[in-house]
């Protein structure tokens, strides 16, 4: 836990992501209630579920805001001569405190359920949004502050109307009394979501104009790379949303199976939507591209030198060439108090060797999963066993300073944070390999068991998108970001593809998804095979 808490960048990104997610859920719930539930004259069961969701989102937002205030306040008090009274005068304290009050007001309104309380939700939501925008990137700008604040607010509103309201629709479709009620709700939500998506996109384009500035900012800065990832996820959501839009148009012809399919596709869309919010939280931790100096930007030549395809490194450097390992006491101290420990060219070559072997194993797993689609190659369904080889490789070769390659004993080396993380990861891989292999072979038939693989893909993608590479060289950190971000996007694509295959049953979309996820897994291996730390 100490490694997570000491990584304040990661902690603040996670808290910021939680705040944005709960804000979208809260505002989206209010929008869904006012635009869809009330005008559609939904049943009491649906309306009560909507009020309950709003209360839960408000409570979660208040809790997250309180933690954020405490963490930010503690950082200010520990790193300066400020007093507690000084902290209470800061802009973040005031803005977060107001957001907490407005969220509590929305919780009370959702609890009361009266017409007056429902009407009060709209101004309270707008006031809460204003308090959030007041501490965004827009508020820190000198030029065009007002315009950027409006664009930021529109961006948040579009996210809430589309992504934040979608879970309420998903819940409603499971509680409606008849097909006609479901059709009324989906039609009203679809119009609101379409407007929200358009607002989000137009506001995003406007913000990119001011925060990125030039096309080169998209690939020469960390802000640009994360923005490209966000755009990719947005376009994937648009594709799924377009499918749902056409489903809504066909509800009159065959409503019951189409409603079930609509609900299942919405599950993947919800997952993608909140990953977009997580990516947006990571963006807030980066300086806008227009503020990054030319010395800190990558050049096209530097990107080509490090990213162009080369044969993978399948043999490790000689052990004698590695730097002598430090003592375990020093390793523990570095792991707890040093953000990044330096490494020489031999260490980097060993890291490339590790990544390339991992890439080969993942590529094999993806190709076997793809072959298993063919009726005559059912033996390939045991593709998860490939990951068992990856786990063995991690234990034996990932940390050359430890047993069996180095002088550090096996059990004693567990006190080193990086070693513990690697071996715990290897254990998880073994568990996953055995678990998913049983699922693929039909030995483990529990429905929940089939969802472990897509859930792990989504979790891994989220971790990669929030992880900040704190290398001493800004350009090295950006190169690492450029190689890991595609892995996160492909991992999410694989997870959503597998989820849709499982949830949609016998359908054309499920068939397409059954080929998309193995290809995405194989492409992860291809990206890893081209990973390099040496020019």
SULNOR-V722620 format. One record per residue. N is the residue number from 0. RES is the residue in one small letter. BURIAL is + if it has 24 or more other C-alpha atoms within 12 Angstrom, else -. D_LAST is the distance of its C-alpha to the last C-alpha in whole Angstrom. Layout:
BEGIN
n | res | burial | d_last
N | RES | BURIAL | D_LAST
N | RES | BURIAL | D_LAST
END
This chain:
BEGIN
n | res | burial | d_last
0 | x | - | 35
1 | x | - | 34
2 | x | - | 30
3 | x | - | 31
4 | x | - | 34
5 | x | - | 31
6 | x | + | 29
7 | x | + | 31
8 | x | + | 28
9 | x | + | 28
10 | x | + | 32
11 | x | + | 33
12 | x | + | 31
13 | x | + | 33
14 | x | + | 36
15 | x | + | 35
16 | x | + | 35
17 | x | + | 38
18 | x | + | 40
19 | x | + | 39
20 | x | + | 39
21 | x | + | 43
22 | x | + | 43
23 | x | + | 43
24 | x | + | 45
25 | x | + | 48
26 | x | + | 48
27 | x | + | 47
28 | x | + | 50
29 | x | + | 52
30 | x | + | 51
31 | x | + | 52
32 | x | + | 56
33 | x | + | 57
34 | x | + | 55
35 | x | + | 56
36 | x | + | 58
37 | x | + | 61
38 | x | - | 61
39 | x | + | 61
40 | x | - | 64
41 | x | + | 62
42 | x | + | 64
43 | x | - | 64
44 | x | - | 62
45 | x | + | 59
46 | x | + | 60
47 | x | + | 60
48 | x | + | 56
49 | x | + | 55
50 | x | + | 57
51 | x | + | 55
52 | x | + | 52
53 | x | + | 52
54 | x | + | 53
55 | x | + | 51
56 | x | + | 48
57 | x | + | 50
58 | x | + | 50
59 | x | + | 46
60 | x | + | 45
61 | x | + | 48
62 | x | + | 46
63 | x | + | 43
64 | x | + | 44
65 | x | + | 46
66 | x | + | 43
67 | x | + | 40
68 | x | + | 43
69 | x | + | 43
70 | x | + | 39
71 | x | + | 39
72 | x | + | 42
73 | x | - | 41
74 | x | - | 38
75 | x | - | 40
76 | x | - | 42
77 | x | - | 40
78 | x | - | 38
79 | x | - | 41
80 | x | - | 44
81 | x | - | 45
82 | x | - | 48
83 | x | - | 49
84 | x | - | 51
85 | x | - | 48
86 | x | + | 46
87 | x | - | 49
88 | x | - | 49
89 | x | - | 45
90 | x | - | 44
91 | x | + | 42
92 | x | + | 45
93 | x | + | 48
94 | x | + | 46
95 | x | + | 45
96 | x | + | 49
97 | x | + | 50
98 | x | + | 48
99 | x | + | 49
100 | x | + | 53
101 | x | + | 53
102 | x | + | 51
103 | x | + | 54
104 | x | + | 56
105 | x | + | 55
106 | x | + | 55
107 | x | + | 59
108 | x | + | 59
109 | x | + | 58
110 | x | + | 60
111 | x | - | 63
112 | x | + | 63
113 | x | - | 66
114 | x | - | 66
115 | x | - | 65
116 | x | - | 62
117 | x | + | 61
118 | x | - | 61
119 | x | + | 60
120 | x | + | 56
121 | x | + | 55
122 | x | - | 56
123 | x | + | 54
124 | x | + | 51
125 | x | + | 51
126 | x | + | 51
127 | x | + | 49
128 | x | + | 46
129 | x | + | 47
130 | x | + | 46
131 | x | + | 43
132 | x | + | 42
133 | x | + | 43
134 | x | + | 40
135 | x | + | 37
136 | x | + | 35
137 | x | + | 38
138 | x | + | 40
139 | x | - | 37
140 | x | - | 37
141 | x | - | 39
142 | x | - | 39
143 | x | - | 41
144 | x | - | 41
145 | x | - | 44
146 | x | - | 43
147 | x | + | 39
148 | x | + | 42
149 | x | + | 44
150 | x | + | 41
151 | x | + | 39
152 | x | + | 43
153 | x | + | 43
154 | x | + | 40
155 | x | + | 41
156 | x | + | 44
157 | x | + | 43
158 | x | + | 41
159 | x | + | 44
160 | x | + | 46
161 | x | + | 44
162 | x | + | 41
163 | x | + | 44
164 | x | + | 47
165 | x | + | 46
166 | x | + | 46
167 | x | + | 50
168 | x | + | 50
169 | x | + | 49
170 | x | + | 52
171 | x | + | 54
172 | x | + | 54
173 | x | + | 55
174 | x | + | 58
175 | x | + | 60
176 | x | - | 63
177 | x | - | 63
178 | x | + | 61
179 | x | - | 62
180 | x | + | 61
181 | x | + | 58
182 | x | + | 58
183 | x | + | 59
184 | x | + | 56
185 | x | + | 53
186 | x | + | 54
187 | x | + | 54
188 | x | + | 51
189 | x | + | 50
190 | x | + | 51
191 | x | + | 50
192 | x | + | 46
193 | x | + | 46
194 | x | - | 47
195 | x | + | 44
196 | x | + | 41
197 | x | - | 42
198 | x | + | 43
199 | x | + | 39
200 | x | + | 37
201 | x | - | 39
202 | x | + | 39
203 | x | + | 35
204 | x | - | 35
205 | x | - | 36
206 | x | + | 34
207 | x | + | 31
208 | x | - | 33
209 | x | + | 33
210 | x | + | 30
211 | x | + | 27
212 | x | - | 29
213 | x | - | 27
214 | x | - | 25
215 | x | - | 21
216 | x | + | 22
217 | x | + | 22
218 | x | + | 18
219 | x | + | 17
220 | x | + | 19
221 | x | + | 19
222 | x | + | 23
223 | x | + | 22
224 | x | + | 20
225 | x | + | 23
226 | x | + | 26
227 | x | + | 24
228 | x | + | 25
229 | x | + | 28
230 | x | + | 29
231 | x | + | 28
232 | x | + | 30
233 | x | + | 33
234 | x | - | 33
235 | x | + | 33
236 | x | + | 36
237 | x | + | 38
238 | x | - | 38
239 | x | + | 40
240 | x | + | 42
241 | x | - | 43
242 | x | + | 44
243 | x | + | 46
244 | x | + | 47
245 | x | - | 49
246 | x | + | 50
247 | x | + | 52
248 | x | - | 54
249 | x | - | 55
250 | x | + | 56
251 | x | - | 60
252 | x | - | 60
253 | x | - | 59
254 | x | + | 58
255 | x | + | 58
256 | x | - | 55
257 | x | + | 53
258 | x | + | 53
259 | x | + | 52
260 | x | + | 49
261 | x | + | 48
262 | x | + | 48
263 | x | + | 46
264 | x | + | 43
265 | x | + | 44
266 | x | + | 42
267 | x | + | 39
268 | x | + | 39
269 | x | + | 40
270 | x | + | 37
271 | x | + | 35
272 | x | + | 36
273 | x | + | 36
274 | x | + | 32
275 | x | + | 32
276 | x | + | 34
277 | x | + | 32
278 | x | + | 29
279 | x | + | 31
280 | x | + | 31
281 | x | + | 27
282 | x | + | 28
283 | x | + | 30
284 | x | + | 28
285 | x | + | 25
286 | x | + | 26
287 | x | + | 27
288 | x | + | 24
289 | x | + | 27
290 | x | + | 27
291 | x | + | 23
292 | x | - | 22
293 | x | - | 20
294 | x | - | 18
295 | x | + | 17
296 | x | + | 17
297 | x | + | 13
298 | x | - | 14
299 | x | - | 14
300 | x | - | 11
301 | x | - | 9
302 | x | + | 10
303 | x | - | 10
304 | x | - | 6
305 | x | + | 6
306 | x | + | 9
307 | x | - | 10
308 | x | - | 12
309 | x | - | 11
310 | x | - | 13
311 | x | + | 13
312 | x | + | 13
313 | x | - | 17
314 | x | - | 18
315 | x | + | 17
316 | x | - | 16
317 | x | - | 20
318 | x | - | 21
319 | x | - | 22
320 | x | - | 19
321 | x | + | 19
322 | x | - | 20
323 | x | - | 24
324 | x | + | 25
325 | x | - | 27
326 | x | - | 30
327 | x | + | 31
328 | x | - | 33
329 | x | - | 30
330 | x | + | 28
331 | x | + | 30
332 | x | - | 30
333 | x | - | 27
334 | x | + | 27
335 | x | - | 30
336 | x | - | 29
337 | x | - | 25
338 | x | - | 23
339 | x | - | 20
340 | x | - | 20
341 | x | - | 17
342 | x | - | 15
343 | x | - | 13
344 | x | - | 10
345 | x | - | 13
346 | x | + | 14
347 | x | + | 10
348 | x | + | 11
349 | x | + | 14
350 | x | + | 14
351 | x | + | 12
352 | x | + | 15
353 | x | + | 17
354 | x | + | 16
355 | x | + | 16
356 | x | + | 19
357 | x | + | 20
358 | x | + | 19
359 | x | + | 21
360 | x | + | 24
361 | x | + | 24
362 | x | + | 24
363 | x | + | 27
364 | x | + | 29
365 | x | + | 29
366 | x | + | 30
367 | x | + | 32
368 | x | + | 34
369 | x | + | 34
370 | x | + | 36
371 | x | + | 38
372 | x | + | 39
373 | x | - | 41
374 | x | - | 45
375 | x | - | 44
376 | x | - | 41
377 | x | - | 42
378 | x | - | 41
379 | x | + | 37
380 | x | + | 39
381 | x | + | 38
382 | x | + | 34
383 | x | + | 34
384 | x | + | 34
385 | x | + | 30
386 | x | + | 29
387 | x | + | 31
388 | x | + | 29
389 | x | + | 26
390 | x | + | 28
391 | x | + | 29
392 | x | + | 25
393 | x | + | 25
394 | x | + | 28
395 | x | - | 27
396 | x | + | 23
397 | x | + | 21
398 | x | + | 23
399 | x | + | 23
400 | x | + | 24
401 | x | + | 27
402 | x | - | 30
403 | x | - | 30
404 | x | - | 27
405 | x | - | 27
406 | x | - | 30
407 | x | + | 31
408 | x | - | 34
409 | x | - | 33
410 | x | - | 36
411 | x | - | 35
412 | x | + | 31
413 | x | + | 32
414 | x | + | 33
415 | x | + | 29
416 | x | + | 28
417 | x | + | 25
418 | x | + | 27
419 | x | + | 30
420 | x | - | 28
421 | x | + | 26
422 | x | + | 29
423 | x | - | 31
424 | x | + | 29
425 | x | + | 29
426 | x | - | 33
427 | x | - | 33
428 | x | + | 31
429 | x | + | 34
430 | x | - | 36
431 | x | + | 35
432 | x | + | 35
433 | x | + | 38
434 | x | + | 39
435 | x | + | 38
436 | x | + | 39
437 | x | + | 42
438 | x | + | 42
439 | x | + | 41
440 | x | - | 44
441 | x | - | 46
442 | x | - | 47
443 | x | - | 46
444 | x | - | 48
445 | x | - | 48
446 | x | - | 47
447 | x | - | 45
448 | x | + | 43
449 | x | + | 42
450 | x | + | 40
451 | x | + | 38
452 | x | + | 35
453 | x | + | 35
454 | x | + | 35
455 | x | + | 33
456 | x | + | 30
457 | x | + | 32
458 | x | + | 31
459 | x | + | 28
460 | x | + | 27
461 | x | + | 28
462 | x | + | 27
463 | x | + | 23
464 | x | + | 24
465 | x | + | 26
466 | x | + | 23
467 | x | + | 22
468 | x | + | 18
469 | x | + | 19
470 | x | - | 16
471 | x | - | 17
472 | x | - | 14
473 | x | + | 16
474 | x | + | 12
475 | x | + | 11
476 | x | + | 14
477 | x | + | 14
478 | x | + | 11
479 | x | + | 13
480 | x | + | 16
481 | x | + | 15
482 | x | + | 14
483 | x | + | 17
484 | x | + | 20
485 | x | + | 20
486 | x | + | 21
487 | x | + | 23
488 | x | + | 25
489 | x | + | 25
490 | x | + | 27
491 | x | + | 29
492 | x | + | 30
493 | x | + | 30
494 | x | + | 33
495 | x | + | 35
496 | x | + | 35
497 | x | + | 36
498 | x | + | 39
499 | x | + | 40
500 | x | + | 41
501 | x | + | 43
502 | x | + | 45
503 | x | + | 46
504 | x | - | 47
505 | x | - | 48
506 | x | - | 47
507 | x | - | 45
508 | x | + | 42
509 | x | + | 42
510 | x | - | 42
511 | x | + | 39
512 | x | + | 37
513 | x | + | 38
514 | x | + | 35
515 | x | + | 33
516 | x | + | 32
517 | x | + | 31
518 | x | + | 29
519 | x | + | 27
520 | x | + | 27
521 | x | + | 25
522 | x | + | 23
523 | x | + | 22
524 | x | + | 21
525 | x | + | 19
526 | x | + | 17
527 | x | + | 16
528 | x | + | 15
529 | x | + | 12
530 | x | + | 11
531 | x | + | 8
532 | x | + | 7
533 | x | + | 4
534 | x | - | 0
END
